[in-house]
Amino acid sequence: MTLLAILVGTLVAGIGSVWLAAWLSFGVLSRYTQHMLSLAAGALLATAFLHLLPEAFESEAGAHELFLTLLIGLVFFFLLDKAELWHHGHEHGHVHHHDHKAHDHAHSHGHHDEEKIGGQWAVLAGDSVHCFGDGILIASAFMADMRLGVIAALAVLAHEVPHHMGDLAVLRQGSSSRQAAIVKVSMAGAITALGGAVGYVLVDALHDWLPYFLVVASSSFVYVALADLIPQLQKRLSARETASQILWLALGMGMVLVVSALAGHQH
């Protein structure tokens, strides 16, 4: 019964938050697509610095070990980005060689898309680690008390919505369709159920590793925000457009701050 409750709770939190984020991003807020990059950057940075890292450092894990994990995570996602760029650039180079003039314009667009692919993988990898950790947290709550488990699942669902809105904006930049972006983030969200199942079996053994899961997830969000999103916002704009960018960046941060405060870290 407890395992069933954990699986239902983790799926509702993990996938339900993605669908709610998609409804907001592509429905209610769809007219503001140009501002979603700013919102995404704010949401990812706030998720890392205002939610995940504080929670990790509140644990008994040493600060030195956590900072080392953060550094390794940032370098790992940088290398992942490089590997994706090299792989796609190498493949494109073979095609491009045959007809330089015909492919010159396509290559400039292709290279821009390639730059976004690494960011997509970094977001999905970080998302998966984050969701796995969320699953373990939800499982821990359900095993302590059924009502606490329900509260934890709802809290996770709430604080994941603005974060997933950011993920969808990143994936939408290099994805051919909204559906593809939703499916990819939903698959990462489904990892919450895997975390719940593993947590049910190994909750005591994995408890000490939770801070490191949180820090690795943080490193992916910080990397994507600073290496992929912020550079796209660094354009020469009018004072009004710049103010609008800052407003949406702050809105992304504010959404995460508010839902984290409302959730009250009850998980």
Steps between C-alpha positions, in 0.01 A plus 500: 500500500781740592692419180185563290445833676865594436472415128175697458637796697828511307329472159251775586785724623747412225280497189209712626736792560628473140149504352396794718817685397426420133144630534630826644793534255315406182151609600457788741849647444547396136475860375813581702727244333775759445517559875510131596882487474529769767240319712688171450834649605345649813317177590806278451732728700245540779431124512874440545590783739179545700376142525742217415832632633360630832332164554825317423703720737245455780597132507788347691714479186820705511509835318834414335362177354184672377693785333730242339193316368365829364830572323523150352136528387564831321807359324309182408215694336754720320666186359159353413422820309837476320442134411160580349640794301792291371277206409244704309761729345700198381195339338395828341852554370484186282178614333617858470821402319325393180335832414647789692284776352168314518552412866664822619177666613366175649826451687467833679151403617607144578789621711261718703273200556799284596587749772157440652516120488761476776285727715203269443695195613636684803146604599362147455792341687466746787123458496531122525738520797277761667185292444671185629586690818142629526375142471718392792376796706136415426561133583658599832197713586249225411693246709490737797130587469246463217362852544851648505569312175201662329613845620854429376373390156289817467791716619732345240234547230464868594869589508572307179252696285707821454815291461341286225377816328869589476589154368232517231625842388855363463390191307260700286797703373648199322199272470286462190173490694335572833400135522864385477600740779210384721580131440871548584431688823220254592746211463739678737204564734415129496841435661331627820313166514829311460643703787192418705532125435874499576438716804239253628758221490815691596376813677740471792805420285429781250416766754864608536534542123202738461705820552731396215203430267374851577838659426548311170153612388589856606819496293304414183249781555771758574699390194203516264388840632846661480644325193192452282223744597667817632728535192188500280363789706822704466390706201495873438141594587301813571453609861140374490599158361781469757258585781261236367780239499591582860133489602449151354831380650383625841157342443663160441695536824197628687282206393751250639544701819124524560418134437798388711377721782143370466620139488696579817745216428244266654656210314 
